[in-house]
Amino acid sequence: MTLISGEAYKDSLRNMKLKAFAFGKPIDNLVEHELTGPAIEAVAMTYDLALDPDYQEKMTTISPLTGSRINRLTHVYANSDDLIKRFQLMRDMASRNGMCIGARCVSGNILSALHTLTYVMQKKTGTAYHDRLITFLEKVQGEDLSVAGCITDPKGDRSKRAEEQADPDMYLRIVDEKKNGIVVRGAKFQISGATIAHELLCMPTTALRENEKAYAVSFAIPVDTPGITYLHGAPAPDFRRFNSDRSDLGNPRYGVYNLAHIFFDDVFVPWDRVFLCGETEFTHKLVAQTAPTFRCVTTSCKCGHRDLLLGGSAVIADYNGVAKASHIKEKMAEMLYDGELAWGSIIAAATMGNQTESGSFYPNSLLANVAKRHGTVALWNAARLAVDISGGLIMCSPTAQDLSHPELGPLIDKYMKANPEVQTKDRIKMMRLMEYLTGIGCILVAESTQGGAPVVVQQMMIKGELSQRLEEFKKRVLDLAEIKS
Ligand SMILES: Cc1cc2nc3c(=O)[nH]c(=O)nc-3n(C[C@H](O)[C@H](O)[C@H](O)COP(=O)(O)OP(=O)(O)OC[C@H]3O[C@@H](n4cnc5c(N)ncnc54)[C@H](O)[C@@H]3O)c2cc1C
């Protein structure tokens, strides 16, 4: 069976023996844990949709390697159509779960680049790097595995290169070569979905020089390989999960970013899983091909998040009774315009991409970087506008405990009602979702937007002042031009 269900994916995680920590405590049960459970749900969606006949075209394709139907997230991009379908998928997924499927998304970009590079390396050096990669790919596709992509090293003092660091472990490196494999030491930081994937795929974070051979390493190993420790990141909004029932969470089913730091304590990697070992001259190309694909993939899901920000802004505007106000419509049009510019650049990057000798395909680098840069700004802008449209309750809604309190509940119900046709609890739920989607973990953005009145009030005052001052300004130019009437 090539495609497995979301439930089978969850079951496969139950069997893994990870050394993973969150809040200083071991995570015993990934599927049930407050911080890993929701992210697992988001990844499970990618499995279930692949089995949905209505979604098959979007989520799956036929593998040129195995001839079987596989999940698109395990496919090596072979042409521009593959890239566009993948980017559409990322946008669609993000707007369905408001979360991240990093446990099986980042690696696709590395795999496509490795496909190119191992092909060239094998031809040049005679080492069976490409054959090993193909064997690994067949396993990933055949077993429908999730593979986390591990690029980012701790990097220590950023002004120094890998070889110059006071501590040589600041970049993941080879510390020993044995007959049957290599031993690696170091860490990879901020790795999306690391604890909820089946495999880790590692590559260097940067291009390396001749004297940095130990750092030129790429390999894949099972997530529960001995010697690996995971430390879960703890973004501020996640803390609410430990002090709340689900109705109090903005995105109750999926809303936790699963990200972990990975420590490799002399971890053994067998040769058949090593795809780069000391060939520094290929690292520049590896980074240069992985980067544009990754830029487009990550910007695609930001477009999906922007779609949610637009949807949420429209619902809140309805709930608040301001949907017909012209400035609200203008703000939503700006969100759409700004986000679609990024989306257009992504599609252009895919359309103008490059075919490589091995048969893999990657986006145009300049357009991919333009897309990423603009997409980041567009998302922040959309979040700012969404905070503006939502109003102050976005950052100070009461909790589920308050709503169910006998005295506070009726007060909340009466005074937090806006549109009489909308239940107060639904308005608060939507505020919580918008709080989550706009990324407000502190008062900074909402307070600066809503505190002391929202932006449109300042615009009204400025317009009033303008009409008074314009008479004086008009008089000045008429005098200069010596026009009497
Ligand atoms: C939510 C999230 C998910 C992620 N998922 C993944 C993942 O799945 N896989 C993965 O591999 N990585 C992942 N990352 C890591 C991400 O790629 C890095 O955070 C990013 O590359 C920046 O590295 P850094 O965090 O070490 O910041 P830094 O490198 O410390 O950057 C901080 C600032 O310093 C500047 N800077 C850094 N070095 C220099 C220098 N030499 N000279 C001048 N300026 C410099 C940077 O430009 C930046 O402005 C994720 C990160 C986040 C936040």
The ligand as a Tripos MOL2 file, in Angstrom:
@<TRIPOS>MOLECULE
LIG
   53    58     1     0     0
SMALL
NO_CHARGES

@<TRIPOS>ATOM
      1 C1          8.7090   28.8090   12.6140 C.3       1 LIG1
      2 C2         10.0300   28.3790   12.0550 C.ar      1 LIG1
      3 C3         10.1370   27.1820   11.3700 C.ar      1 LIG1
      4 C4         11.3670   26.7430   10.8900 C.ar      1 LIG1
      5 N1         11.4550   25.5280   10.2560 N.ar      1 LIG1
      6 C5         12.6710   25.0860    9.8380 C.ar      1 LIG1
      7 C6         12.8170   23.7960    9.2460 C.ar      1 LIG1
      8 O1         11.8440   23.0570    9.1020 O.2       1 LIG1
      9 N2         14.0450   23.3970    8.8470 N.ar      1 LIG1
     10 C7         15.1410   24.1790    9.0030 C.ar      1 LIG1
     11 O2         16.2100   23.7660    8.6250 O.2       1 LIG1
     12 N3         15.0430   25.3940    9.5790 N.ar      1 LIG1
     13 C8         13.8410   25.8660    9.9980 C.ar      1 LIG1
     14 N4         13.7320   27.0870   10.5950 N.ar      1 LIG1
     15 C9         14.9360   27.8670   10.8360 C.3       1 LIG1
     16 C10        15.0740   29.0860    9.9260 C.3       1 LIG1
     17 O3         15.4660   28.6990    8.6450 O.3       1 LIG1
     18 C11        16.0750   30.0230   10.6240 C.3       1 LIG1
     19 O4         15.4390   30.5430   11.7760 O.3       1 LIG1
     20 C12        16.5670   31.1270    9.7300 C.3       1 LIG1
     21 O5         17.3530   30.6090    8.6980 O.3       1 LIG1
     22 C13        17.3780   32.1610   10.5160 C.3       1 LIG1
     23 O6         18.3820   31.5440   11.2760 O.3       1 LIG1
     24 P1         18.5030   31.8750   12.8370 P.3       1 LIG1
     25 O7         17.1990   31.6280   13.4700 O.co2     1 LIG1
     26 O8         19.6850   31.1530   13.3410 O.co2     1 LIG1
     27 O9         18.7270   33.4290   12.9010 O.3       1 LIG1
     28 P2         20.1160   34.2700   12.6480 P.3       1 LIG1
     29 O10        20.8800   33.5340   11.6050 O.co2     1 LIG1
     30 O11        20.7420   34.4280   13.9820 O.co2     1 LIG1
     31 O12        19.5660   35.5790   12.1090 O.3       1 LIG1
     32 C14        19.1760   36.6780   12.9410 C.3       1 LIG1
     33 C15        19.5470   37.9680   12.2090 C.3       1 LIG1
     34 O13        20.9640   38.0530   12.0940 O.3       1 LIG1
     35 C16        21.3280   38.2720   10.7290 C.3       1 LIG1
     36 N5         22.5900   37.5730   10.4730 N.ar      1 LIG1
     37 C17        22.8620   36.2600   10.7010 C.ar      1 LIG1
     38 N6         24.1390   35.9790   10.3420 N.ar      1 LIG1
     39 C18        24.6730   37.1260    9.8840 C.ar      1 LIG1
     40 C19        25.9510   37.4910    9.3740 C.ar      1 LIG1
     41 N7         26.9560   36.5930    9.2460 N.pl3     1 LIG1
     42 N8         26.1520   38.7840    9.0020 N.ar      1 LIG1
     43 C20        25.1520   39.6830    9.1020 C.ar      1 LIG1
     44 N9         23.9230   39.3930    9.5730 N.ar      1 LIG1
     45 C21        23.6820   38.1410    9.9580 C.ar      1 LIG1
     46 C22        20.1770   37.7000    9.9240 C.3       1 LIG1
     47 O14        20.0920   38.2580    8.6430 O.3       1 LIG1
     48 C23        18.9790   38.0640   10.7920 C.3       1 LIG1
     49 O15        18.5770   39.3820   10.5380 O.3       1 LIG1
     50 C24        12.5160   27.5400   11.0890 C.ar      1 LIG1
     51 C25        12.4040   28.7480   11.7800 C.ar      1 LIG1
     52 C26        11.1870   29.1490   12.2770 C.ar      1 LIG1
     53 C27        11.1110   30.4480   13.0500 C.3       1 LIG1
@<TRIPOS>BOND
     1     1     2 1
     2     2     3 ar
     3     2    52 ar
     4     3     4 ar
     5     4     5 ar
     6     4    50 ar
     7     5     6 ar
     8     6     7 ar
     9     6    13 1
    10     7     8 2
    11     7     9 ar
    12     9    10 ar
    13    10    11 2
    14    10    12 ar
    15    12    13 ar
    16    13    14 ar
    17    14    15 1
    18    14    50 ar
    19    15    16 1
    20    16    17 1
    21    16    18 1
    22    18    19 1
    23    18    20 1
    24    20    21 1
    25    20    22 1
    26    22    23 1
    27    23    24 1
    28    24    25 2
    29    24    26 1
    30    24    27 1
    31    27    28 1
    32    28    29 2
    33    28    30 1
    34    28    31 1
    35    31    32 1
    36    32    33 1
    37    33    34 1
    38    33    48 1
    39    34    35 1
    40    35    36 1
    41    35    46 1
    42    36    37 ar
    43    36    45 ar
    44    37    38 ar
    45    38    39 ar
    46    39    40 ar
    47    39    45 ar
    48    40    41 1
    49    40    42 ar
    50    42    43 ar
    51    43    44 ar
    52    44    45 ar
    53    46    47 1
    54    46    48 1
    55    48    49 1
    56    50    51 ar
    57    51    52 ar
    58    52    53 1
@<TRIPOS>SUBSTRUCTURE
     1 LIG1         1 GROUP 0 **** ****
